[in-house]
Amino acid sequence: MTVAIRVVACLDVHDGRVTKGVNFKGNVDVGDPVELARMYDTDLIDELVFYDITASAESRRSVVDVIKSTSDQVFIPFTVGGGVRAATDFDTLLRAGADKISVNSGAVADPSLIDLAAARFGSQCVVLSVDARRGNAPSGYEVTSHGGRRNTGLDLLEWVEEGQRRGAGEIVVNSMDADGTRAGFDLEMLAAVRAVSTVPVVASGGAGTPQHFVEAIGVGADAVLAAGIFHAGTVSVAEVKTAIRAAGYPVR
């Protein structure tokens, strides 16, 4: 059975508002998360991701009230991340309406968080989100944390392999170099991650045209994620799915 490609919309939230920048900088306000969630729920999107993008940098938990209000508007798979540092955070966010929980900085600080969450809630609930950029790591890609503010010294491919071993059921690969540029996904990075991954890989960072999504799928992405172009209406979800289908890939 062939698994259909998923098209995912991302809400990067700061102070209760959705924002978008370039290379993790210069974020501008683009809307209310609840209103955008309602729009995406009726706009053919397959999944919605909510990232509280400054929770880790500000050493706080995600804004649960906003997450609950957002989850009330969607009837599609809903992933939440930001400030997740303990298994109890998984419980809180799942109770607020999340279907999957994304871990990033918290897992870098304490990799056993992945083990604990997978054992308690199941690997299908644990998403390892990785913000990486080209650097002096063995693979050529270094993992960052705290919204791209800190270098970790971790090699992207080694971290992906470790995350899978510990129980992550999905990997989101976000290229900091491509983020917000609309010049296309980092295909080399995606191909490298795909080569070591045994779980679904989600491409993130750089989407600008429907063809960019097709290219990411071509190097092994199981799902393709975008934010700015969907929020602005530059490219519609329907256009992306039409392009994927025309390229011969199954899509919902």
ZAMARGU-4260 file (C-alpha; in steps of 0.2 Angstrom, whole numbers, plus 5000, padded with zeros to 4 digits):
<rodrens>
0) 5000/5000/5000 | 5007/5017/4995 | 5006/5030/5008 | 4999/5047/5002 | 5010/5063/5003
5) 5005/5075/5017 | 5004/5093/5014 | 5006/5102/5031 | 5004/5121/5036 | 5014/5128/5050
10) 5009/5141/5063 | 5024/5150/5071 | 5017/5158/5086 | 5024/5172/5097 | 5015/5181/5110
15) 4999/5173/5104 | 5001/5179/5086 | 5007/5170/5070 | 5023/5177/5064 | 5035/5174/5049
20) 5053/5179/5046 | 5068/5174/5035 | 5082/5163/5042 | 5073/5164/5059 | 5075/5183/5059
25) 5064/5198/5056 | 5048/5190/5060 | 5032/5200/5056 | 5014/5197/5062 | 5004/5188/5049
30) 4988/5184/5059 | 4978/5176/5073 | 4982/5157/5075 | 4964/5153/5079 | 4957/5161/5063
35) 4971/5154/5052 | 4968/5136/5059 | 4950/5138/5055 | 4954/5143/5037 | 4966/5128/5035
40) 4954/5116/5042 | 4943/5120/5027 | 4957/5122/5014 | 4962/5104/5010 | 4977/5105/5022
45) 4981/5087/5029 | 4990/5092/5045 | 4993/5108/5055 | 5008/5112/5066 | 5009/5125/5080
50) 5026/5130/5086 | 5028/5142/5100 | 5044/5149/5093 | 5051/5158/5108 | 5045/5146/5122
55) 5062/5138/5123 | 5072/5154/5122 | 5062/5162/5135 | 5063/5146/5146 | 5044/5144/5148
60) 5030/5132/5143 | 5019/5134/5128 | 5004/5145/5129 | 4991/5131/5132 | 4976/5142/5131
65) 4980/5148/5114 | 4984/5130/5109 | 4967/5124/5116 | 4958/5138/5106 | 4967/5133/5090
70) 4964/5114/5092 | 4945/5118/5094 | 4945/5124/5077 | 4953/5109/5068 | 4948/5092/5064
75) 4964/5086/5056 | 4980/5080/5064 | 4987/5094/5075 | 5005/5094/5081 | 5011/5106/5094
80) 5029/5111/5099 | 5039/5124/5109 | 5045/5123/5127 | 5043/5104/5129 | 5055/5099/5142
85) 5047/5085/5151 | 5035/5070/5149 | 5022/5080/5159 | 5022/5093/5145 | 5017/5080/5133
90) 5002/5076/5144 | 4997/5094/5146 | 4998/5097/5127 | 4989/5081/5122 | 4975/5086/5135
95) 4974/5103/5126 | 4970/5095/5110 | 4987/5090/5101 | 4988/5074/5092 | 5007/5074/5091
100) 5020/5083/5101 | 5036/5091/5093 | 5052/5091/5103 | 5068/5101/5099 | 5078/5110/5112
105) 5071/5100/5126 | 5077/5084/5118 | 5094/5091/5114 | 5096/5096/5132 | 5090/5079/5138
110) 5089/5066/5124 | 5080/5053/5137 | 5065/5064/5135 | 5062/5055/5118 | 5063/5038/5127
115) 5051/5043/5141 | 5038/5051/5129 | 5039/5036/5117 | 5037/5023/5131 | 5022/5033/5139
120) 5013/5040/5124 | 5019/5029/5109 | 5032/5034/5095 | 5018/5040/5084 | 5015/5054/5096
125) 5034/5060/5096 | 5040/5071/5083 | 5058/5076/5083 | 5060/5093/5075 | 5077/5098/5070
130) 5083/5116/5065 | 5100/5113/5056 | 5111/5124/5045 | 5127/5121/5036 | 5142/5121/5047
135) 5157/5111/5053 | 5149/5095/5058 | 5155/5079/5050 | 5139/5078/5038 | 5141/5097/5034
140) 5125/5101/5044 | 5125/5106/5062 | 5109/5106/5074 | 5104/5122/5083 | 5093/5124/5097
145) 5082/5138/5106 | 5074/5144/5089 | 5091/5144/5080 | 5099/5155/5093 | 5112/5142/5100
150) 5124/5130/5091 | 5124/5113/5099 | 5139/5105/5091 | 5128/5090/5086 | 5129/5083/5069
155) 5112/5083/5060 | 5113/5065/5054 | 5120/5058/5070 | 5106/5067/5080 | 5092/5060/5068
160) 5099/5042/5070 | 5099/5044/5089 | 5082/5052/5089 | 5075/5037/5080 | 5084/5024/5091
165) 5076/5033/5106 | 5058/5032/5099 | 5054/5047/5088 | 5041/5042/5076 | 5044/5056/5064
170) 5058/5069/5059 | 5055/5087/5054 | 5070/5094/5045 | 5070/5113/5045 | 5084/5121/5035
175) 5088/5137/5043 | 5098/5143/5028 | 5082/5141/5017 | 5069/5146/5030 | 5058/5160/5023
180) 5068/5163/5007 | 5055/5154/4996 | 5070/5148/4985 | 5066/5130/4988 | 5069/5117/5001
185) 5087/5111/5005 | 5087/5096/4994 | 5104/5090/4999 | 5100/5091/5017 | 5084/5081/5014
190) 5092/5068/5004 | 5105/5065/5017 | 5092/5064/5031 | 5082/5052/5021 | 5097/5041/5018
195) 5098/5037/5037 | 5079/5038/5042 | 5068/5024/5045 | 5053/5035/5050 | 5043/5048/5040
200) 5053/5064/5035 | 5045/5081/5034 | 5053/5094/5023 | 5052/5112/5031 | 5060/5128/5026
205) 5061/5137/5009 | 5045/5133/5000 | 5041/5146/4987 | 5032/5137/4972 | 5022/5121/4970
210) 5037/5114/4961 | 5047/5116/4976 | 5036/5103/4985 | 5038/5091/4971 | 5057/5092/4972
215) 5057/5089/4990 | 5046/5073/4988 | 5058/5068/4974 | 5072/5066/4986 | 5062/5057/4999
220) 5051/5068/5009 | 5035/5060/5016 | 5027/5076/5020 | 5030/5094/5015 | 5028/5109/5026
225) 5026/5127/5023 | 5020/5143/5032 | 5023/5160/5024 | 5017/5156/5006 | 5001/5148/5013
230) 4997/5162/5025 | 5000/5175/5012 | 4990/5166/4999 | 5005/5166/4987 | 5002/5148/4984
235) 4986/5138/4988 | 4986/5121/4995 | 4976/5115/4980 | 4989/5121/4968 | 5002/5111/4978
240) 4992/5095/4978 | 4988/5097/4960 | 5007/5099/4956 | 5011/5083/4967 | 4998/5073/4959
245) 5004/5079/4941 | 5021/5073/4946 | 5014/5055/4949 | 5014/5055/4968 | 4999/5050/4978
250) 4992/5064/4988 | 4976/5066/4999
</rodrens>
